[in-house]
C-alpha cells in the first residue's frame, strides 16, 4: 500500500495545516484525548462540555482568549439516500461523530459556526480546530474570523475519535511505508501486491459489508447533521484538500443549506483513480522541480545543490543496496526516504529541512529522514500509528468505482517512470491499495450544485498533492465556483499571505467574492 495525498497520496492537508501552525511551537502530531460527553441521539440537541484538556494534550496549553467545548452526536451508519436506511448494511445502527468548538472570549456580532475539515481523508478536524484557534501569529485563523465565528472541528466517521476504523497493524504500515516506492523486479512487485492484499483482507474480515459506509457521500450527509447540531440554518465551511471533496459533495446534496464554502486545495471529483494518480505524479514532479531550482539558487541554504534531483535519486539508489541504519537498527530504506521527500513538498518552509536530511543521510545519519517521513505517516517514536491511513484507505476505496488490474498498474508503473521519474512509479503502484481492497463501492456525485450560492475555490500554482489544474475544474463542475489563485508553493493557501487571507476573510464574513481571475502573489 502506497497511500496518496488528497484523494490518493493520503495526507492532504493534515500535515500542511499542523506544520504550518507548528512552525514555532505547535507539534505536528500529538496524543488524542477523547471528546467529552455522551453522544446525542440522531436529531437531538447535543450537550456541550468544557474540554480544555484537548488543547492541553495537543499543544500543552489552550490558546489565549479561547474556550473549548466538546460533544458527540450520533448519525445513521447508512443514510440510505438521506434519512437512514431501513435495510442493508448498517441499517438501524449509528456512528458517533466527535466535535470540538473553539470560541473566542472576544467574540462579537457572531455570524455562526465555521466548520473545518483538514483533508486526508483521515485527518482530524478536532485537532485542526485546536491548531487553527491559536491565531495568525502561529499560522492559525485571523482574529477577524475567530471574532465572528465559533470554530468547529469534527472527526469524520471512521477517523480518530469518531467510531474509528482500525484494521491495519503497525508492522504492516511500517512494511508499506518502507517498501521500495518503485518495485521494479517482478518479485518485488508481487511482494507489494501480497502486502496490499493482506491489508485489504484484514480490513474486510473486520468490517465486511459495512466498508462502503465510510465513503464521502455518507460523511457529507453527516455534515448536515453537524450543521443542525451547532444550530446554524446554513453551513459555513472551510475544507482543505480532501475536505474540498466533502464540501463539493455537500453542496450537491444540500445546495439550499449552503451559506459559504471555502474549498482550498481543490480536488477534481470527476477524475478516476488512474487520472487522479497521474495528476498527482505530475504535480509532485513539478513541485520537486521548483524545489530543485530553489536549491540551485540558494547554495548556502541547500547543501545538496546544485543538482538536488541527482542527490535524492542517488540516496534512493544507495538505500536499495545498503540502507543506512539509525537508532535501534531501523533502516532508512528507499521507502522512508521517498516519504521524507513527499512530506517536505507540502510546504516550502520544509525545503531546507529536506536538503539537510539528505545531506545527513549521506553522512550516515538518517534521523532527519525518519523525522520527516514519520511526520507524514503519523508514526510515533515507539513505532505506533494513528488510524489516519486505516481511514484513508476505507474512504478512498469506498469512493472509487474504478479498479485497474494488476497488469494495467504494472504497465503504468513503467510508463510513468519515464514521464515522472521520482513520483510516477509510486503513484502507479499506490493504486494497488484500492485494487486489492474488498467490499462494495459507494461513489459520490459529480454534478452541479444548482441552487447553491457562489462557492470560493482556492488553488496554489505549485501545489503537489492537488495540482492547480484541479481548481478551475472543480469550480466549473459545481457551476457556482469562483476561483482564487495563489502563485505560491506547497499544499493549500489560506491563511498564508495577506492577499489570500483578506480575500477569504471577506467572503466568509461578508459573502464578498474576490474579482474574477484574482491572482495573489507568492509573497
N, C-alpha and C positions, 0 to 999 in steps of 0.2 A: 504494500500500500504506500503510494507516494501521495499524501494529501495535497490539496491545491488551494491557493488563495481565492478569496471572494466566493465564487461558486466551487472552484476545484482545488486551489492550492492552499486552502483552509484558513489561513489566519486573516483574512480580510482586514478588518480594522482593529481587532483587539490589540495586537502588538503596537500598531501605529498609535492608537489613542493612548495606551498606557505608557509607551515610551515617550510620546510627546509630553504627557503630563509628568512623566518620570524624569524629564530632563534635568531637574535639580535634585529633588529629594524623594519623589514618589516611586515605589517599586513597580516593576512591570508585572510581576506575579506575586501573589501573597495568599495566605490561608483564607478560606472562605467560611465565614460563620453562617449558620442557618438563619434565614429570615425569621423574625419573631412572630408568634401567634398562630392560632388555628386558622385553617383555610375557610373562607366564606363560601357557602354553597353557591352553585350557579345562579346568578341573578340577584343574590343577596348582597346587601351593603357590607363591605368589609370593615373590620375593626383595625385601625392603625395603632401601632405601639411604638414608642420610642426605641430606637436601636442604634445608639451611638457606637456600640461595640463593633459594628460592621466597619465603620471608618477607622476605628482604632486598630482593628486587626489587619486591615488592608494597608493603612498608611502610617499608623502609630499615633494618630490624633484625628480629631474632627477638624474640618475646615473652619476658619474664623466666620462667625456670624451665620453658621448653618446648623439647622436641626435635621435629624434623620429619623424617619419613621418607616416601619416595615409592615407588610401584611402578606397574606396569601389569598388567592382566590381559586376556586375550583372551576374547571371548564370541561365540557364533554371531550372525551378522548376522540370521538368521531363525531364531527359536526354534522355529517350527513347532509351537506348542502346548506347548512346554516342554523338548524335548530337542535340538532342532536339525532344521531341515527337510532332507529328502533330495532335494527337487526345488523348482523355482520360484525366484523372485528371491533372490539371496544365499545359496542353499543351498551348504553346504560352505565358505563364506567367513566371516571373522571381523572384528569391530571391536575396537579397543584401547580400554580404559577406564582413564583415569588416576585414581589415588588418592593422597591425602595423609593422613598420620596425624600428628596433634599429640598428644604425650604429655607430661604434666607430670612433672617430676622429683620432685614431691611426691606423686605418686600413691600411694594406699594402698587396700587392700581393693578391688582392681579388680573391677568388675562385668562389663566387656566394652567394646565399641565403641559409640559414639553416631554413627550415620551421618547426614550432613547433606545436605539439598538446599535451595538458596535460592530455587528457583522459576524463573520466566521464562515458558515454557520457554526455555532458553538461558543461564541463569545458571550460573556456575562454582562448583561445590561445593568445589573445591580452594582457590580464592581465599577463599571464605566460611569454610572451616575455619581458615585462617590468621587472618582478621579476628576470628573468634569466640574464638580462642585467647588474645587479649590481655586477657581478663578483664573483670570487671564495671565497673571504673573507666573503661574506654573503650567500654562498651556491649557487651562480649563476654559469654561464658558465665561464670556464677559459679564460684568455686573449689569449691563443694560438688559441682558436676558434673565439672569437669576433674580433680578429685582422685580421682574414681571411674571415669571413662571415658576411653578414647582417643577423640579427636575425629577422625572420618574423613570427609573430604570427597571427593566424586567428581564429575568432569565427565561428565554423561550422554552416551550415544552421540550424535555429531554436534556436541558442544559443546566449544569451547576446545581442550583437549589430547587429546580423545577422538575420533579419526577425524573431525575437524571437517567439517561441511557448509560449503562456501564457494562461493556461486554468485550473489551479488548484488554489483554493483560499488559502489564508494564514491560515484560520481556518481549512481547510481540511488537509493541511500539518501539522499543529500542532496536529490534531487528529491522523494522521498517525504515526508521529514520537513518539507521547506519548502513542500510543496503546501498550498493552501488547505484547511483542515480541513472547510469546508463549500462544496464546489464547486457553486455554485447554478445557473449557466447550464448549458445542455446541452453546450455546447462544453467548458466546464471539467470537467464530469463525465466526458465522453467521453475527455478527456485523461488523467484519472485511471484510467479503465478501461484505456487503452492502456499506461500505465506499469505497472500491475499485471500485465497480460498479458505485457509484455516481461520482467518479473521472473520470472514463472512459467515462461515459455518457456525462459529461461536456465537455471533450475534443472532443468527437465525434460530439457533437452538434455544436461546434465551427469550426472544421476543416474538418469534413465529409470525403469524399473520397480522400482528399489530405493527410491524416495522413501517408500513406506509403511513401510519398515523403521525409520524414525526415530520411530515412534509410541510412545505412552505404555506400552502393554502390553509391547512389546518391552523398553523401558527398565526396567519393573518387574521383568521376568524377569532382567535384568542385576543388579538389586539383590540377588537371591538368590545370584547368583554372587559378589557383593561380600561378602555375609554369610559365605559359605564361605571366601572369601579372607582375611577378618580373623579367622577361627577361632571364630566365635560359633555356638552351637547355635540361638539365636533372635535375631531382629533387634530392636535398639533404634534408633529413628529419630526425627529431628526434621526435618519438612518444612514449608517456608514456601510459602504461596500455591500456585502450580502444583505445588510439592512435596507439597501435600496430596493432589492427584490421583494422583501417583505412589504415595504411601503407601496411599491407599484402594485403588488397583488391586492393589498388593502384598498387602494384607490379604485381598482376594477370591481371589487366586491361591494364596496360601500362608498361610492362616489359622493353621495349626499351627506355623508358623515365627515367629510374632509374639511378642515379649516385651512391648514397649511402643512405641506410636506416638504422637507429638505432632504434630497436624496444625493448624498455626497460619495463619490467613488462608484459611479453608476455601473450596474450590471445590465447587459442587454438580455432580457429574458428569452428572446427568440433564438439565441444561439444554442445549439445542441451540444452534447458532450465533446464531440470532436472539434467543432468550430470554436467553442469557448476555450478548449485546451490549447489549440493553435494560437488563438488570440493572445493568451497569456504567455505562451512561449515567445511570441513576437514582442510583447510588452516588456518582459524581463530582459530580453536581449537588448532592447532599446535603452532600458534603464541602466544596464551594465555598461553599454557604450558610453552613456553620459557620465557614469562613474569613472570609466577609463579616461575620458577626456579631462575630467577634473583632476585625476591623478597626474596626467602628463603636464598639466598647467600648474600643479601645486606640489612640486617635488619635495619641499620642506615638510609638508604635512602627509605625503603619501610615499612611504618608504618602498612600495612595490612598483613605483613608476620607473620609467615612462610607459611601460607596457604592462598594465595591470591584468589584462586578459591572459597574457602569456604566463604571468606569475600564478594566477589562480589555476589555469589549466595544468601547469607543472605540479602544483600542490595536489591536485586531484589525481594526476597520473602516478605520482610518487606514493600516494596513500593506497592506491590499488595494489602496489607491490609490497610496500613496507610502511604501514601506518604508524605514526608517532604515538607512543604510549604516554598517557597522563597519569595523574594520581590514581592509585588503586588499580592500575593496569588497563584503564579504559582506553580504547583505541580510537584515534581520530581518523576514522575511515573516510572514504570519498563521500559517503552519505552525509556524515556530520559536517564536513567542510562545505558541501553543497548547501546545506540548510543554514550555515553561518552566512553564506553569500546571500541567499534568499532573504533571510531576516534583515540583513543590512540594507537591502534595497528598498525597504518600506519607508525609510525616512532618510533624507540627505544628511542629517546630523550623525548617522551611523557609518558614513562612508570612511571616515578616518579610522574608526574602530576596526572596520573590516581590513583596511590596509595594514594596520598594526598586528591584527590577529594572524594574517597570512605571513607576515614577516616573523612573528614569534614562532609560528609553526615551523618555518624553515630552520629556525634556531633550536628546535627540539621542544618547544613549549606549546602545547595545544590548549592551554586553559582558556584563552580568549576565544578560540574557535568554539569550544564547548559552551562558553557563556552565551555567545550569540545564538548558536543553534538551539540551546536549551530554552532561551527566551522565546524563540519561535515555537518550539514543541510544547512548552508548558511543562518541561521536565524539572523536577526538584532535585536538589543536590543528593538526596538519598535514592534517586532513581525512580521515584514515583511520578505519576502523571495525574493531571486533572482529567475530566471526561470530555475535554474540548474536542478531541479527534473522534471519540466514540460518537458524539452528537453530530460532528461534521459529516461523517460517513452516513449516519442514519438519515440526516436531512437531505444531503446531496443525492444519495442513491434513491431515496423515495421520490424525489423530484424528477429524476432523469428517466425519460422514456427511451432514449437512445441507448443501445447496448452493443458496442462494437465487439467483434470477435477477437480472440487472442491473435489470430493470424493478421487481422487488419491492424491491430495495435502494434504488432511486430513490424509490419511494413511501414507504419507511420514513424516508428522509432528510428528506422534507418533514414527515411525521407527527411524528417525534422532534424536529424543530426547534421545533415548538410546545410539546411536552411537556418537553424537556430542552434549552433554547436553546444553552447553551455546548458541551455534550458529545454531545448526541444525533446531530447530523448526522455528526460524525466517527466515532462508533461505528457508524453505519449504513454509511457508505461504506467503513469499515475492513473490512467483510465482503467487499469485492471481492477482497481478497488471497487468500482461500481459494476464492472463486467462480471466480477465474481460474487457480487452481493446477492443474497437470496431475497425472496419476498416479492410482493407486487410493487407497482409504481402508482404515484398519485400526482401527475404533472399539474403545475399551476397554470392559470390563464395567461394568455399573451395577447391582450387586445387593448382597445382604447378605454380610457377612464371617462366615458361620456357622462356629463353631469357634474364632474368634479371641478373645483376652481383651479386656477393656474398652480402648477407644481414646479418648484425650483429644483433643477437637476444640475449638480456641480461636478465638474471633471477637471483633472490635472493632466497637463500635457505629457509629463514624464511618469505617470502612474504605471508601475509594473504589473500590479495584480488585477486591476480593472482598467485596461488600456483606454486611452481617451476616446477612441472611436466609438466606444460603447455609450458614451454620454449623450451625444445627439441622437443615437439610435433609440435609447430609452425615451428621450423626450418626444421623438416622433411617434413611437408606439403608443404612448399614453394620449397623444393628441392635445394635451394641455400643458406640456412641459416647456419651461423657459430655461435655456442653457446659460450657465455661468461658468466661465473658464478661468483656471489658474495656470499661468505659464510657469509652472514650478516642477519640483521633483518630489518623488515619494507618493505614498498612497493616502488619498483624501486631502482636503484642503482647509476645511473650517475647523478652528479659527486661527489659521496660521499667519495671515497677513492682514493689515488694516483694510485693504481693498476687499478681500473676501469677507472678512468679519463684518464690515459695515453693510455690505450688500445682503448678507444672510440675516443680520440683525433686523434690517429694515423690513425684510419680508416676514420674518417671524413675528415681529411686534406690530407693524403697521400694515402688513399684507401688501407692501410696496415692492414690486418686482424690479430687478435691475434692467437696464436697457437691453434690447435685443442684441445678441452677439457680444455682450460685455466680456472683455478680456482683462484679467488682473495680472500685473507684472509679478515676476518671481519674488521681488523684494518690495 
